């Protein structure tokens, strides 16, 4: 029979392991979530033009940082900025063909890295990890909804 102490001990071990994993992958994650990669992949996933503000919100990057990144991406020929046809006040950012190819290459490299990690885990453990992560996403989503509902009161 499990006790709260068992769950507390497992929670400590889990968080310690996550911290160690985070320390190992932080440079890669920061590169992919805060810079050019974050904006390119956001545009790639949405598949449609976004305003700089929408890009900032979707990629969790400050609007000032987005402006700097967009300048760099434009200079590299990976994105274009243009005024919206329907609202000339709105600026839309779109991937160029080169930007789409770059984003696809980044996605492929990331997927290959994860596949390499899964090979090291072995098929059974990799399948179990994917199953647990999927289940965790659902549970954490429910917890977040309950938390948001609680905070709204």
C-alpha positions in Angstrom: 0.0 0.0 0.0 1.4 3.4 -1.0 1.6 6.2 1.5 1.9 9.9 1.1 5.5 9.5 2.2 6.2 7.3 -0.8 4.8 9.9 -3.1 6.8 12.6 -1.4 10.0 10.6 -1.7 9.3 9.9 -5.4 8.6 13.6 -5.9 11.9 14.6 -4.4 13.8 12.0 -6.6 11.8 13.0 -9.7 12.5 16.7 -9.2 16.2 16.1 -8.5 16.5 14.1 -11.8 14.6 16.8 -13.7 17.0 19.4 -12.3 20.0 17.3 -13.5 18.5 16.8 -16.9 17.7 20.5 -17.1 21.3 21.3 -16.3 22.5 19.1 -19.1 20.1 20.3 -21.8 19.6 24.0 -20.8 22.0 25.4 -23.5 20.1 23.4 -26.2 16.7 24.3 -24.9 17.5 28.0 -24.5 18.8 28.1 -28.0 15.6 26.5 -29.4 13.1 28.4 -27.3 14.4 32.0 -27.1 16.0 32.9 -30.3 15.7 32.5 -34.0 14.7 28.8 -33.7 11.7 29.7 -31.5 10.3 32.2 -34.1 11.0 30.0 -37.1 9.4 27.0 -35.5 6.4 29.0 -34.4 5.8 30.3 -37.9 6.5 26.8 -39.3 3.9 25.1 -36.9 1.2 27.7 -37.5 1.7 27.6 -41.3 0.3 31.1 -41.7 1.5 34.7 -41.3 1.7 36.1 -37.8 2.1 39.6 -36.4 5.2 40.3 -34.4 2.9 40.5 -31.3 1.4 37.1 -32.0 4.9 35.7 -32.5 6.0 37.1 -29.2 3.0 35.6 -27.4 3.2 32.2 -29.2 6.9 31.8 -28.7 7.1 33.4 -25.2 9.7 35.9 -26.3 9.5 39.6 -25.4 8.4 41.9 -28.1 11.7 43.8 -28.0 13.6 40.5 -28.6 11.2 39.6 -31.4 12.0 42.8 -33.2 15.8 42.1 -33.0 15.3 38.4 -34.1 13.1 39.4 -37.0 15.7 41.8 -38.3 18.3 39.0 -38.2 15.9 36.5 -39.8 15.1 39.0 -42.5 18.8 39.7 -43.2 19.3 36.0 -43.7 16.3 35.8 -46.1 14.3 33.4 -43.8 11.3 35.6 -43.2 9.5 38.6 -44.8 7.5 41.3 -43.2 4.7 42.9 -45.1 1.5 44.9 -44.5 -1.7 42.8 -44.3 -4.0 43.0 -47.3 -7.1 43.4 -45.1 -5.6 45.8 -42.6 -2.7 47.9 -43.8 -1.8 48.8 -40.2 -1.1 45.2 -39.4 2.4 43.8 -40.2 2.6 40.1 -41.0 5.6 37.9 -40.8 5.9 35.0 -43.2 8.5 32.3 -43.7 10.3 32.4 -47.1 11.0 29.2 -48.9 14.5 29.3 -47.4 12.9 29.8 -44.0 10.6 26.9 -44.4 13.5 24.7 -45.5 15.6 25.9 -42.5 12.7 25.2 -40.1 12.2 21.7 -41.6 15.9 21.0 -41.2 15.9 22.1 -37.6 12.8 20.0 -36.9 14.5 17.0 -38.5 17.6 17.4 -36.5 15.6 17.7 -33.2 13.6 14.6 -34.2 16.8 12.7 -35.0 18.3 13.6 -31.6 15.2 12.3 -29.8 15.3 9.1 -31.9 18.9 8.6 -30.8 17.9 9.1 -27.2 15.1 6.6 -27.6 17.5 4.0 -29.2 19.7 4.4 -26.1 16.7 3.8 -23.9 15.5 0.7 -25.9 12.2 0.2 -27.5 10.2 -0.9 -24.5 11.4 1.9 -22.2 11.0 4.5 -25.1 7.4 3.4 -25.6 6.7 3.5 -21.9 8.2 6.9 -21.6 6.1 8.2 -24.5 3.0 6.6 -22.9 3.8 8.2 -19.5 4.5 11.6 -21.0 1.2 11.5 -22.8 -0.7 10.5 -19.7 1.2 13.2 -17.8 0.2 15.9 -20.3 -3.5 15.0 -19.7 -3.2 15.0 -15.9 -1.2 18.2 -15.8 -3.8 19.8 -18.1 -6.6 18.9 -15.8 -4.6 20.2 -12.8 -4.0 23.5 -14.6 -7.7 23.8 -15.4 -8.6 23.2 -11.8 -5.9 25.7 -10.7 -7.1 28.3 -13.1 -10.7 27.8 -12.1 -9.7 28.1 -8.4 -7.7 31.3 -9.0 -10.7 32.9 -10.9 -12.9 32.7 -7.8 
